[in-house]
Amino acid sequence: MADFRFENLEVWKMATEIGHRIADLADGIDSLGKTTFANRLRECSYLISGILAEGSSCPTKPEFAVFVGQARGATLEIANLIIFFSERELISEEDETNLINMLKRESKMLDNFRQSLERAGQPDPVGA
C-alpha cells in the first residue's frame, strides 16, 4: 500500500522510470567529461515526478490539473534535451529512441489525465 497519494498514479510511476533512465544517461555523459551537460540532465531526472507529487497535494482536481499540465511541459523540455544531446552524440541513437518513445507515452498519459481532472472539476450541466 502506498503512503502518498501520488504513488498510486500511473503517470507518476512512469515519470520515476523515465527519471531513473535519465539519471543513468547523465552518469554516462559525466564519464565523457561533460559534467555541465550531465548535471543539466540530473536536474531534470526528477522533474516530472516531483511536479506530480507536489500537485497531488492540491485540494481540488482543477488545481491538480494545473500541475499535471506543468509536468507535461517538463516532459517536452526533457525530450528537447534528449534530442539535443543525441545530436551532439552524447547519447546513443538507441537511448534517444527509447527515451523519446517513453516521453511520448508519458506526455499522452499526462494530457489525458489533465483532461479527466478538468472534466471532473466542472459542475454538471443543468438538466443532465
C-alpha distance (Angstrom), angle and dihedral (degrees) to the residues before:
residue distance angle dihedral
M1 . . .
A2 3.77 . .
D3 3.79 120.2 .
F4 3.79 95.5 -152.5
R5 3.79 129.2 46.5
F6 3.81 93.4 -124.7
E7 3.81 92.4 58.4
N8 3.81 89.4 72.1
L9 3.81 93.5 55.3
E10 3.80 116.0 103.8
V11 3.83 89.7 -151.3
W12 3.82 89.4 57.0
K13 3.81 92.4 48.0
M14 3.81 90.6 51.5
A15 3.81 90.3 46.1
T16 3.81 91.5 55.0
E17 3.80 90.9 49.2
I18 3.80 89.6 51.2
G19 3.80 89.7 46.5
H20 3.80 92.9 54.3
R21 3.80 91.2 50.0
I22 3.79 91.0 49.1
A23 3.82 90.9 49.6
D24 3.81 89.1 52.0
L25 3.81 90.3 51.1
A26 3.80 89.4 49.5
D27 3.80 89.8 54.9
G28 3.80 89.6 52.8
I29 3.78 92.6 48.7
D30 3.80 90.1 48.0
S31 3.81 89.6 55.1
L32 3.82 87.4 58.5
G33 3.80 88.9 59.9
K34 3.80 93.6 -107.3
T35 3.79 95.9 125.6
T36 3.81 96.3 157.6
F37 3.80 92.1 55.3
A38 3.80 91.1 43.3
N39 3.79 92.0 51.7
R40 3.80 91.4 50.2
L41 3.79 90.1 54.7
R42 3.81 91.4 46.3
E43 3.80 89.7 54.0
C44 3.81 89.3 54.6
S45 3.80 96.3 43.7
Y46 3.80 94.1 86.7
L47 3.81 98.4 27.6
I48 3.82 100.2 100.5
S49 3.80 95.8 43.2
G50 3.81 91.5 43.8
I51 3.80 93.4 53.6
L52 3.81 90.4 48.8
A53 3.80 92.0 48.4
E54 3.80 91.6 50.7
G55 3.79 93.1 45.2
S56 3.79 92.8 51.0
S57 3.79 87.9 71.2
C58 3.81 91.8 64.8
P59 3.80 113.6 116.5
T60 3.82 95.0 -137.9
K61 3.78 134.5 45.8
P62 3.82 94.5 -126.5
E63 3.82 89.6 54.7
F64 3.80 90.7 49.2
A65 3.82 88.7 48.9
V66 3.82 89.1 63.0
F67 3.82 90.4 58.1
V68 3.79 91.3 46.2
G69 3.81 87.9 54.4
Q70 3.80 89.5 51.2
A71 3.81 90.1 50.0
R72 3.81 88.7 53.6
G73 3.79 89.0 52.3
A74 3.81 89.4 51.7
T75 3.80 88.5 51.9
L76 3.79 90.0 57.3
E77 3.81 91.8 45.9
I78 3.81 89.9 53.9
A79 3.82 91.4 47.1
N80 3.79 87.8 54.0
L81 3.82 90.9 52.4
I82 3.80 92.7 47.8
I83 3.80 91.4 52.0
F84 3.81 91.1 45.7
F85 3.81 93.2 50.1
S86 3.80 91.1 46.1
E87 3.81 90.4 52.8
R88 3.81 87.9 52.5
E89 3.82 87.9 50.6
L90 3.79 92.3 -119.5
I91 3.79 92.2 126.3
S92 3.79 130.2 33.0
E93 3.77 123.9 -101.6
E94 3.81 88.5 -118.2
D95 3.82 92.2 54.4
E96 3.80 89.9 46.9
T97 3.81 92.7 50.8
N98 3.80 93.9 46.8
L99 3.80 94.5 47.5
I100 3.78 94.9 43.1
N101 3.80 89.6 52.3
M102 3.81 90.6 49.9
L103 3.80 90.5 47.8
K104 3.81 91.6 49.8
R105 3.81 90.0 52.6
E106 3.79 91.4 46.5
S107 3.80 91.9 48.2
K108 3.79 91.3 52.3
M109 3.82 92.0 46.3
L110 3.81 90.8 49.7
D111 3.79 92.9 48.5
N112 3.81 91.7 50.3
F113 3.81 91.1 46.2
R114 3.81 91.7 49.5
Q115 3.79 91.2 50.7
S116 3.80 92.1 49.4
L117 3.82 90.9 50.3
E118 3.79 91.0 49.7
R119 3.81 92.2 49.1
A120 3.81 91.2 47.8
G121 3.78 90.4 52.2
Q122 3.82 94.8 54.2
P123 3.78 120.7 92.5
D124 3.79 116.5 -112.2
P125 3.82 113.5 -97.0
V126 3.79 114.5 -102.4
G127 3.79 111.7 -91.0
A128 3.80 94.4 16.6
